[in-house]
Amino acid sequence: MALIRNSKLRPRILIVGGGYLGLVTAQNLLKNLGRGEATVTVIDPNPYMTYQPFLPEVAAGSIEPRHAVVPLRRNLPGAEVITAKVTSINHADKYVVVEPENDEAFELDYDHIILASGSVARVLPIPGVKENAIGLKRIEEAVALRDHLLTRVADASLMEDDEERRKALTFVFVGGGFAGIEALTELEDVVRSAVAQYETLTDADVRFVLVEAMDRVMPEVGEAQARWVVEHMRERGIDVYLETFLEDCTDKHIKLSNGEEFDADTIVWSAGVKANPILIDSDLPIDERGRVTVRADLRVEGEDGVVDGAWAAGDNAAVPDLSGGGVGGYCVPNAQHAVRQAPVLAANVLAALRGETEFKQYFHKTIGSVAGLGLYKGVSQMGDFEVRGVLAWLMHRAYHGYAIPSLDRKVKVFGNWILNAVLGRDTMPLVDLDVPRKNFVEAATSKPAPQKKKEPANA
Ligand SMILES: Cc1cc2nc3c(=O)[nH]c(=O)nc-3n(C[C@H](O)[C@H](O)[C@H](O)COP(=O)(O)OP(=O)(O)OC[C@H]3O[C@@H](n4cnc5c(N)ncnc54)[C@H](O)[C@@H]3O)c2cc1C
């Protein structure tokens, strides 16, 4: 393993993860660091930050995939951006092991580490889930989901067997949190638009199912709004099963805890997140949910006190919620917190770098939430102010269009929306993205045309 330890000329602030927290923290650091004061290094397996709140709209085709991701290099001039995975954190000796996808692993040292590696899907060990379900945390999943659903519609339009067609057009979503509901409703909307274009299909052929273990959906909104969302979904013909578990989906045969069984070609898993498992093998303190434990000033803290040079926030940290509104006393894992924690984190790391001992405390009282439920439909809760329908949908778009980092992406996202509103929704899938050489290989192995015998010129 190549060793890049002790190779730096100035202190290194290493950010593990260039997602929402990592990108915005790095931007704040770069803005405030003096010339030559420190090197900011951002490591992420993706060369871009994914704006996850847009994944449902990418899956629905309202936003182009590349417009929902923010390129790290372009938006972090002056930073060292490494496209690779951190596979091990050794804080006692202050170095990480970095593994590029197609190159040798190496060690990289640092003075301060910021853990911004986010969360991963919390997948339960239910038979068939690992083999058959898809999550919605990455842009690639959103793209694949869109193409898969719309391809199933196209395939179903040619199916004569009722059972086969029903299976192709049954879409099961597990998890009724914000992400699951947004994904389900956006995709239901686009599938219905697609189905309308096929003479051989009707709305009755399509079945969308939500399976939620709790007795309500969307814990982020009040009870009344959550009840309205369920009614709204049922009015749209979506089967909403509350207090119900997915028990098995082996071979895409669904078994629910209410005794119902059916086949479904699409299973989307959106039943919550857990802290990035990379932290489990690090030598940093974590809680029983795998999150790095931090103080309100975002310094990592274990049983023996503050861990010098280690910082964390976002989805991979248990950040105390000083507003008193969090679950179990901690900030819930959402973008609203991550983006606000970033400037506090940057300011405190800078203070530590400069030898200061006073640190800012992170305090944010949740303003509320907005969610899109498909075109022109939404739900929102701002304190006691509850909004439903078109206005909530507009609020959702206005907020997230503004919140996606970089002017370039904001313009592109609004451009997408305006063009789609004028030109209409695109319901066409791209096919064979996973086998792009298929046609070329077929052409290369196809039979040559039979050679015609040449007739003599003056026969
Ligand atoms: C579908 C969906 C919809 C959502 N909608 C909303 C919403 O409407 N409002 C809201 O507030 N929140 C929403 N969220 C949640 C929000 O996106 C997250 O809370 C937020 O992105 C957390 O920021 P983060 O920086 O902690 O993690 P992330 O943004 O997930 O960033 C983590 C980064 O770490 C990188 N990484 C992972 N492992 C490694 C490794 N080993 N080495 C190096 N890098 C690594 C990842 O590639 C990623 O770039 C949504 C999430 C999803 C999935």
Ligand as a Chemical Component Dictionary entry (heavy atoms), coordinates in Angstrom:
data_LIG
# 
_chem_comp.id                   LIG 
_chem_comp.type                 NON-POLYMER 
_chem_comp.pdbx_formal_charge   0 
_chem_comp.three_letter_code    LIG 
# 
loop_
_chem_comp_atom.comp_id 
_chem_comp_atom.atom_id 
_chem_comp_atom.alt_atom_id 
_chem_comp_atom.type_symbol 
_chem_comp_atom.charge 
_chem_comp_atom.model_Cartn_x 
_chem_comp_atom.model_Cartn_y 
_chem_comp_atom.model_Cartn_z 
_chem_comp_atom.pdbx_ordinal 
LIG C1  C1  C 0 -35.003 10.141 -1.599 1  
LIG C2  C2  C 0 -34.577 11.112 -0.533 2  
LIG C3  C3  C 0 -35.295 12.291 -0.348 3  
LIG C4  C4  C 0 -34.923 13.186 0.650  4  
LIG N1  N1  N 0 -35.652 14.342 0.804  5  
LIG C5  C5  C 0 -35.295 15.223 1.776  6  
LIG C6  C6  C 0 -36.028 16.430 1.938  7  
LIG O1  O1  O 0 -36.999 16.688 1.221  8  
LIG N2  N2  N 0 -35.626 17.289 2.911  9  
LIG C7  C7  C 0 -34.536 17.033 3.718  10 
LIG O2  O2  O 0 -34.211 17.860 4.578  11 
LIG N3  N3  N 0 -33.837 15.888 3.591  12 
LIG C8  C8  C 0 -34.179 14.986 2.637  13 
LIG N4  N4  N 0 -33.459 13.827 2.491  14 
LIG C9  C9  C 0 -32.320 13.547 3.410  15 
LIG C10 C10 C 0 -31.054 14.295 3.003  16 
LIG O3  O3  O 0 -30.762 14.110 1.647  17 
LIG C11 C11 C 0 -29.895 13.817 3.850  18 
LIG O4  O4  O 0 -30.238 13.956 5.197  19 
LIG C12 C12 C 0 -28.634 14.640 3.577  20 
LIG O5  O5  O 0 -28.177 14.422 2.271  21 
LIG C13 C13 C 0 -27.553 14.288 4.589  22 
LIG O6  O6  O 0 -26.352 14.924 4.243  23 
LIG P1  P1  P 0 -24.959 14.216 4.564  24 
LIG O7  O7  O 0 -23.909 15.094 3.990  25 
LIG O8  O8  O 0 -24.900 13.849 5.990  26 
LIG O9  O9  O 0 -25.003 12.851 3.757  27 
LIG P2  P2  P 0 -25.021 12.646 2.189  28 
LIG O10 O10 O 0 -25.568 13.813 1.497  29 
LIG O11 O11 O 0 -25.674 11.325 1.977  30 
LIG O12 O12 O 0 -23.479 12.538 1.835  31 
LIG C14 C14 C 0 -22.648 11.469 2.229  32 
LIG C15 C15 C 0 -21.519 11.361 1.227  33 
LIG O13 O13 O 0 -20.552 10.454 1.737  34 
LIG C16 C16 C 0 -20.059 9.685  0.672  35 
LIG N5  N5  N 0 -19.499 8.449  1.204  36 
LIG C17 C17 C 0 -20.158 7.353  1.628  37 
LIG N6  N6  N 0 -19.279 6.413  2.033  38 
LIG C18 C18 C 0 -18.050 6.947  1.878  39 
LIG C19 C19 C 0 -16.727 6.460  2.120  40 
LIG N7  N7  N 0 -16.514 5.243  2.613  41 
LIG N8  N8  N 0 -15.681 7.261  1.819  42 
LIG C20 C20 C 0 -15.882 8.510  1.317  43 
LIG N9  N9  N 0 -17.115 9.004  1.075  44 
LIG C21 C21 C 0 -18.179 8.238  1.359  45 
LIG C22 C22 C 0 -21.282 9.469  -0.208 46 
LIG O14 O14 O 0 -20.909 9.126  -1.527 47 
LIG C23 C23 C 0 -21.967 10.817 -0.115 48 
LIG O15 O15 O 0 -21.562 11.681 -1.140 49 
LIG C24 C24 C 0 -33.808 12.906 1.487  50 
LIG C25 C25 C 0 -33.077 11.729 1.300  51 
LIG C26 C26 C 0 -33.464 10.831 0.303  52 
LIG C27 C27 C 0 -32.668 9.553  0.128  53 
# 
loop_
_chem_comp_bond.comp_id 
_chem_comp_bond.atom_id_1 
_chem_comp_bond.atom_id_2 
_chem_comp_bond.value_order 
_chem_comp_bond.pdbx_ordinal 
LIG C1  C2  SING 1  
LIG C2  C3  SING 2  
LIG C2  C26 DOUB 3  
LIG C3  C4  DOUB 4  
LIG C4  N1  SING 5  
LIG C4  C24 SING 6  
LIG N1  C5  DOUB 7  
LIG C5  C6  SING 8  
LIG C5  C8  SING 9  
LIG C6  O1  DOUB 10 
LIG C6  N2  SING 11 
LIG N2  C7  SING 12 
LIG C7  O2  DOUB 13 
LIG C7  N3  SING 14 
LIG N3  C8  DOUB 15 
LIG C8  N4  SING 16 
LIG N4  C9  SING 17 
LIG N4  C24 SING 18 
LIG C9  C10 SING 19 
LIG C10 O3  SING 20 
LIG C10 C11 SING 21 
LIG C11 O4  SING 22 
LIG C11 C12 SING 23 
LIG C12 O5  SING 24 
LIG C12 C13 SING 25 
LIG C13 O6  SING 26 
LIG O6  P1  SING 27 
LIG P1  O7  DOUB 28 
LIG P1  O8  SING 29 
LIG P1  O9  SING 30 
LIG O9  P2  SING 31 
LIG P2  O10 DOUB 32 
LIG P2  O11 SING 33 
LIG P2  O12 SING 34 
LIG O12 C14 SING 35 
LIG C14 C15 SING 36 
LIG C15 O13 SING 37 
LIG C15 C23 SING 38 
LIG O13 C16 SING 39 
LIG C16 N5  SING 40 
LIG C16 C22 SING 41 
LIG N5  C17 SING 42 
LIG N5  C21 SING 43 
LIG C17 N6  DOUB 44 
LIG N6  C18 SING 45 
LIG C18 C19 SING 46 
LIG C18 C21 DOUB 47 
LIG C19 N7  SING 48 
LIG C19 N8  DOUB 49 
LIG N8  C20 SING 50 
LIG C20 N9  DOUB 51 
LIG N9  C21 SING 52 
LIG C22 O14 SING 53 
LIG C22 C23 SING 54 
LIG C23 O15 SING 55 
LIG C24 C25 DOUB 56 
LIG C25 C26 SING 57 
LIG C26 C27 SING 58 
# 
